[in-house]
Amino acid sequence: MQVQVFQSRAEMGKAAGSWVEKKILELAGQKDEIRIVFAAAPSQNEFLSYLRSTSKIPWGRVVAFHMDEYLGLEPSHPALFSNFLKATLFDHVPLKKVHLIDGNNTVEEECERYAALLQEKRIDIVCMGIGENGHIAFNDPPVADFNDDKWVKVVELDEVCRQQQVNDACFDSLSAVPTHAITLTVPALLNADCICCVVPGPQKKEAVHQTLYGPLGEHCPASILRGHWNCHLFTDKDALPQVQPWTAQEDMFARDVLSGKLCILDDLSGIRPTAINVPENSKLPIPYCGPGLIDLQVNGVAGIDFNESGLNQENIRKAVDALLAKGVTGFFPTLITNDPLILEENLSIINLACQKDDLVNSCILGIHLEGPFISSLEGAKGAHPEKYIQKPSWELVEKLQKESGGRIKLITLAPELEGAEVLIKKCVEENILIAIGHSNAASRDIALAVKSGASLSTHLGNAVPLMLPRHPNILWDQLANEALYASLIADGFHLDPSFLKVVLKVKGEKAFLISDSTKFCGMEPGIYQSPIGEEIILEETGRLAMKYGKGLLAGAARSLIEGVEYLVKEEILELPEAWKMASKIPLSFAGLMSKNDWITFRVENGTSIKVEKVNAVLNNLQDRCLAVFLQFLL
């Protein structure tokens, strides 16, 4: 928002008129029709006078609208805004077309008719003022709604607004001022490409101050103008005697990554959505905002491994903090095939950490048990130690679930194993999700697993035998089964872009991202010892492979947000769709209640995502809620 203050109303009106004139001439070089909404009020007199007197504007290309109209007045009443604008502008210039609000038409039909006219094409310019109560058009504080789903509506005018009409000498008394009017809503006004706001006079001093420096909200509807990407405020010394230091817009607004709409950032209430679309080419210096990322497969991060002996509560909190720094506000710690004693110990420690730490409890949405009921075939077993692979056993699951405090929410298994069908059915009965993975299942095995309740393909395309028949094979069968979701590792190493594109075309919104990150995520390149005792290499490129495993991958070393970056960089998906794959879809698959966590971030160089702020909503055992804000300088 740009603010210009002038010594007099005359100077202000001339400057505002000149700015709109320049904008119209600029648009005339780009399009045949220029759509402008005008305000009708004495505060606009000097501005309208300039427009009426200039000979430079190609009025024959201008389609004019006005932003509000009284209900209940006679068509000839001079206070009708349509009559005001006819007298001050419309009857003096050769407009291409004028669309007037008919306050004597059936109200509902008129609102629909006028909204349809406004929405035929984008509005280029809105010329407005600000009321003494901070209203824009007739969106008074009691009825203003930044997230209004209507473009035109009927409103009841508050007393301050009605008294202003008397103060402006439009009516002789308060009783003569109509109580209701038709108005363009806040989203209708702010969805224009540019806004010229003209606000003179001492009676507007408080409204201008609140618009520029007060809290954002419908208590001062004009405060939302600070979030517009091309709003110019023209005022005089009477309305704004002194310009104070400006509050940075980027601290108050963000662009919703999923919808593209303007959002208000509030440290207490979180993200407040609006119905205002921010153009992609907008130069408004605001960050993106979106729901926190959800990662249902995290083996470890930042040197912390959920599979190593010696795991403790402090390390779990460090892992949570590291994930939050990368925008992950909810995740499943993933325990792979391992020594049963270590599995039991680590499940117990995770449970205890959740009980002791509200932030840990809020971020750990469940536990993913990846194994030990998997195939022992080379390739299918991946980096899992063969000596700890077991046959499906409900008794073991029950024992591990007890140690976890009931937190195991997802189990990945190979459905071709003896006893898998029985285990799948029992787990589903106990509200544990079942995924197919680390498997070489035949078509009938997959069909039977899905019939028994399996609902996910874990890191589809990975942990399968190195050689597969053309068809049928485990990949085609899982792709073809409409009941299965698919989790995908999009780190640039696990899957080729062409495979990702195929999965997304087939699965649509049943495909989501996981990181499958190990403790090496965030660590320096080098040779390391894995928790199962084998050497692995973290390459400069970020690829994580077994040193003596014929190039087999050993998990991942990139974060979930880097998976989002990869999809965008490779032009597989646009940012909104990629973000949804890493947030909304996994949350939906897991059947979890929508979290209120949100983050803000900026996109640099087209694809590099830098997290700025994370808002994690905490829910502890007493059902208390509070928000923790984490600021990251990355």
N, C-alpha and C positions, 0 to 999 in steps of 0.2 A: 504494500500500500504506500503510495506516495502522497505527501501532504504539502500543500502550498498555502501560505497565509499572506493576505493582502491588506493594505491599509484601509481600503474602502470597499463597499459592496460593488461599486461600478468597476473597479479594477478586477475584482474577483470574477464578476460576471463576464467581463471581456476575456479574461484569461481562460475561463472554463469554455466559453463559446469558441475561442480560437483553437483550443485543444480538440474539441469535438469536430470542428471544421477540418482540421488537419487529419483526424482519424477517418472522417468520411471520404476525403480526397484520396487517402491511402487505400481505403477499401474499394473505391471506385476503379482503381487500377487493377483490382483483382477479381471483382465480381459484378454482375449486372444488377443485383438487388441488395440493398443495405437495410437491415431490419433494426429499428430503434424504438425503445420504450421510453416515454416521457413522463415526468412527474408534473402534477398540476398543483402549484402553491405559490403564494406571493414571494417566497424565498427564491423562486426560480426566475423572477421577473427580469433581472439584469442579464442573466444568461440567455433567456429566450429572446430578449430584445436584440442581442448580438446576432443570434442565429437568423432572426427575421430580417436583419438589415444587410447581412453579407450577401454578396453576389457570386461568391466562389463555389458554393455548395451545389452539387448536381441533384437538386431535389427530385427530379424525375426518376431517380433510382431508389428513393427512400420509401420504405413501407413503414408507416408509423402506428404505434400502439400507445395506450396509456396504462398506468399501473393500478388504478383503483377508481371506484365510483360509488357514490352514495346510493342507498336504496330508499325509495319512497318519495323522492322529490319530483315535481312536475318537470316534463322535458324541457321547458323553457327557463327553468330556474338558473340564475346566473352562477350559483355556487356549484352546479354540476361540473365535475372536472372535464367532461367532454366539451362543455360550453366554454370553460376557462381556456382550454387549449385551442379551441377554434378561434377565440378572440385574440389570443397572444401569439399563435404560430400557424395552426393548421389552415386557416382561411387566408393566410398571407403568402404562402409558398406553394408551388405546384408539385405537391407530393404525388408519387406514383400511386399510392393507396393509403387510406386511413382506416384502421380497424378500431371502432369505438365500442366500449362496454355499454350495453343497453340495460340500465338499471330497472327498466320497467318490463323487461322480458321475464318469463318464468325463470326463477333464480337458478335452479339446478341445471336447466338447459343452457342458460347463458354461461355459467361457469364451464360447462363441458365444451360449448362452442368456442369460447375464447381460448381455453387451454389448447384445443386442437389447432387453432390458428397460430398460437405461439410456438407450438411444437412442430409445425410443418418444416421449419428450418431453424438453425441455430440463431439466436438473437445476437446481433453484433455489438450493440451499445445499449446500455441502460443509463438514462440521465435521471438522477434521483436526488432527493434531499434526505434530511434526518429530522424526525419530529422531536418535540421537547421531551417526550418520554423515551426517546431513543428508537422510535419505530422507523421502519423503512416500508414504504407504501403504507397500507393500513395493518401491518403486522405489529400490533401493540404488544407489550410484554405479556399480557395474559393469554394471548392467542398465537404468538409467534412460535414457530417450530422449525428448527434448522434441518430436521429430518422429515419434513412434511412430504407425504406421498402424492399430494395434489399440487397443481400449478396455479389453480385459481379456486378461491373458496369464499364463502360468506363468513364475515366476522362481526362480532359485537364490539363497538368502539368503547374504549375505556374513557373515564371522565377527563383525564389529563389531555387526551387526544381531542376530545370534543371541545374542551375549553380553549385549546390552541386555535381552533377554527373561529372562535369568538374573538380571541386576541388578534388574529390576523384580519379581522373585520369582514370575514366571509359570512357571518351570521350576526344578528343583533343580540341573541341571547342563547344560553346553553340549551334551553328547552327547544329552540328552533333547529338545533343541530341533529341530524338523523342519528339513530342509535346503531344502525347496521350498514354495512357496505360490502361490496365485492372487491376483493384485492388479489393481486398476484402474490403468491407465497414467497417466502425467503428463497427456497431453491430455484424458483422460476426466475427471480431477479439475479441471483448469483451464478446461474448457469450461462450468463451472457459472457461474451469474449472480453469485453471491457466495460468498466463502470466509471461514469463521471458523476461525482457526488458534490453538490453545491449546498453549502450550509453557512449562511451569514447570521449575524445578529446576536446581541447579548443574551436573549432568551434561550439560545441554543448552546450556551457555554457549558452547562453541566452535561448535556447530551454528547457534545463533542469530546469532552474530557473522558467520559465513560467509554465512548466508542474507541478512543485511542489508547487509554491507559487502564481502564477498569477491567474487572474479571470478564472472561468470555462467557456468554450465556444469553438466554432469551430474556433475562431481566433488562438487558439493553440489546435489542435485536441488531442494532447497527454494529455491535462489536464484531460480528461475523465478517464484516468487510475487511478486517485485518488479514483474513485468510484468503482473500481473492488475489489471483495472480496478476491482475491488471486493473487495479482500482486506484483512481486519482481523486483525492479530496481537495476541493477548493473552498477556502473559508476566509474569514476576515479577522482583524484584531479583536473585534468585539466578541466573537465566538471562541477564539483561541488566542488569548493574550500572549502566551508563552509556550513555545514548543519544548517539551521535556525530553530527556533522553529516551530513545526508542527501545521498546522491548522486542527482542529478536523474535520474528515470526516463527522461525524453526523450532522454538521452544514451546509453541502453542498449537501448532498444526502439523498434520502428517497426511500423506496420501495412502489410503487403504490399498494394500498390494493386491487384494483379491477383487475389489470392485472398482478401483480407480477413483473413488469418491473422497472428498475432503473429510478429514476427521479432526476433532478437537482433542488434544492431549490434556488429561487431568490426572494429576498424581494421586488424587483421592478416589475418583470414580472411574478411572481408566480411560479407555478410548470412547469418545462420544461420536457416533456416526452422524453424518449429514447426508442429504440427498443432492449434494453439489458435486458435479463431475469435474475433475481436474484434467484439462487437456494434456495429452502426452507431450506436446511441445511447450508446455508451460515452463516459464523461467522462475516460478516461485521456488525459493531456496528451502524447501521443506523435505524432511526424510520420508521414507515409506514407513508404514506401520502394518502389522499383521499379527495373526495368532502365533503363539509360541510354537516352535517345531516339536514334533513328536517322533521319537526314535524307538522303535520296538525291538531293536537288536543292537545292544551295546555291550561288547565283551570287556571293554575297558577304555581308558582315555588318560592322557597326560601322565603316563607312568603308573597308573593305578589299574590293576587287573582283578576283575571279579572272580577269576578262576584260580588265583594263586593262594597258596597257603600263607597265612599271616595277614590276611585282609583284616582291617579294623575300621571302627567307626570314623576315625579321623580321615582315613584315606577315602572312605565313601563320600564324606562331605567335600573333600577336595575334588573328587570326580564330578560331583554335582555342580560345584562352582565352575569347573572347566567347561562342562556342557552348557551351563547357562551363558557363559561368555561367548559361546557360539550359537546362541539363540534357542537351544534345546531346553524347553521348560517341562517336558514330560518324557520319561523313557522307561524301558524294560531292561534292567541289568540282565545280561545273558550269560548263563552258566552252561558250558559245553560238557561233552563227555569227559569224565575225570574220575579220580579216586573217590569212591563213595563217601569216605570220611571227610575229604575236603569239600565235597558238595554239601554235606550236612552242615559242616562248620560255617561255610560262607553264607549259606542260606540263613542260618541262625543269626549271623552278624548283620546281614542286611536287614533282617526283621528288627533287630535291636536298634540299629541306626535309625530306622523309620520311627520307632517308638520314642526315641530320645530327641530327635531333631525335626522340628516342624517343616523346615525347608526341604530336607531329604524326603520326608514323608509325602510332601506335596509333589515332588518331582518324580519319585519312583512310583509309577502307576501300576506296577505289577512286576513279575519276574518271568523271564523267558527261559525255559529249560530246553536247550538245543542238544538233544541226546539224553541219555546214552543209548536210546533205542534206534540206532541208525545202521545203515549198511556198512559192512567191512570191506566192500570192494574198493580197489584203488580208484581214486577220483571221486567216487561217491562219498567216501568217508572224509574227504578233505584233509584238514590238519588235525582231526580228532585222533587221539591215541587208540589204536585198535584193541589194546589189552583191556580197556575199560568199557568197551562196547558190550551191551547186554540185550537180552531178549525183553520184549515189552512185559512190564510187571506193574500191576496196580498196587501191589504191596509196597514196592519201592517208591512209587509216586506218592502214595499216602504218607509214607515215612518222611519223604522230603518236603511234602506240603506242610506237615506238622512243624518241621524245623523252620519253615519260612513264615510261619504265622498265617498261613492261608494266602500267601501273596503270589504263588505260581499261577499265572493267568494264561500262559501259552506254552505248549510243548511241541517241538518239532521232532518227527519220527519218520521212519521208513515203513510204509504201510504193507510192504511185501513180507515183513517178518511175521513169524508165527506168534499169534496172540495179539497182533496189532488191532484187529477188528474189535476184540473185547475191550482192550484198553481205550480205544477211541470212544466207544460208547460210554464207558464208565466216566471218562474225563468230561465228556460233554454233559453228562448228567450232573457233574459236580461243578459246572460252569467254568471249565478249563478249555480254552480254545486249542484246536489241534491243527498243526500245519504239516504238510508233506515236504520233506527235505532230506538231504544226504541219503539219497535213495536211488534204486534202479528198478522201481516198480513197473510192472506190466500194466496194460490198459485195464484189465479186470481188477487189479489191486487198487488202482486209483479210483475207479468207479465205486468200488466197495467202500473205500475210505471216505469218500464224499457222502455216500449214502449213510454211512455210520455217523457222520457229523464233522468230518474234516472241512475246513473252510479257507485254508491259505496254502499257497506255495511259497515256502521260505526261500529267499534269494534265488528266484527262478532263473535258470540258465547257469547256475553254479552248483558245485558239489554233486555232479553227475559223472558217470563213467566217461573217460576221455574219448572213447569210440562209441557211437550210437548208430543204430540202423536208420536209414532214411525215414522210414515210417513202417509201423507205428513206433513211437518212442516216448520217453517220459516227458519230454518238452511239449510235443504236439498234444498229448493227452491232457496235460494240465492247462495248456492254452485253450483247448477246445471246451473244457468244462466250465460252464458259465457260473457255477456255484462257488468257484475258487477265486479268492483275491490272490494277488501276486505281489510279493515284496521284492524290490529290486535294488541292487547296489550300483549306483551310477557314479563311480569314482574314476572312470576312464580306463580301468584295468580289468574289472570283472566281466564287463559286458561291452560288446561292440555297439556303436550307435544304431546300426541297422536292426539289431535284435531288440533294442529298447523301443524303437519306433514300431516294430511289429507288435510287441506286447501291449503298448499303449493303444494301438489301433484296435486290438482284440479285446483288451480288458477295460479300457476307458477308465472310469472312476472306481474300478476295482483294482487298480494298480497304485502302489505307494512306495515311497523311498524308505530305505533303511541305510544306516552307515556300515553295520557289521564291524564297527571300529574296535580295534584292540588297544591295549595300553600304549601302543606306539604312535597313536594318533596325537600329533602335537610334539613328537620327539624329533631329535636330529637324525639324519640318515646315518646308517651304520649297521654292524652285525650285532644281533642281540640273542639272548637265550629266551626261548618261549617258555610259558608256564608248564608245558609238557616235556621240557628237557631237550628240545631240538633247536638247532641254530636257524635263525631266520635273518633275512636281509631287508632292511628298509632302504630303498634306493632313493637317489636324489629326486627322482620323478614323483615319489610318493608311493610307488609300488611296493607291496609287502609280500615277499615270497619265501618259501622254504629253501634253505641253502642247498640241501641235498635231496630235494624232492622233485627233480626234473622240471623245475620252473613252476611247480604248483603254487598257487597263491596261498598265503597263510593268514587270511583275513584282510582287513582293510586298515589303512592308516590315515584316512581322510574323514572329515566330519560330515554330518548330514547337510550342513549348509553348503559345503563344497559340492555335494551331489546336486543341489539346486543350481549352483553356478554352472556345473557341467552341462546340465540339460539345456540351459539358456545359451551357453557358449556354443554348443554344437547345433543350435537351432532346432532342437528336438521339441522343445516347448517354449512358450512365452513365460515370462516370470510369474504371472498370476497362477497359471496352471501348475508350474513346477512347485510353487510355494504350497499350493493346495495338496499336492502329492506328499509333501513332507509335514503336513499339519492336520488339516481337516479329515483327509481320507483315512490315515492310520488311526486317528481317534475314533472315527466312525466304525472301522473294522473291529476295533477292540471293544466296542460297545460301552465306551466310557462316557461319562457325562462331559459335556463341553466345558473345557477349562476357560477361565477368564484371563489367563495369562496373555500378555502381548509384548511385542518388542518393536523398537524402532531401528531402522537401518538405512544406510545409503548405498547406492550402487555406483561404483567407480569403474571407469573404463569399459562401460557396457555390461560387464558380468561380475566384477569383483564386489562381493557383498561385505560391508563393514557394519557390524552390530554396534549400536550406540547405547541403547538403554533396554533393560529387561525388567518387566513388571511381573513378578511371580506371586500369585495369590496363594496364600498358605491356608490349609485346612488341617487343624490339629485334632486330636482325639476328642476334644470338648466342642468340636464344630465351631470354633471361633475362626473368624476370617480376618486377615490383614494382608496388606500388600507390601512387599519388599521390593525396592527399586535398586537395581544394580547398574552402575554406569561403567562402561568399558571404553578404555582408550586403547584401541588395537592398531 
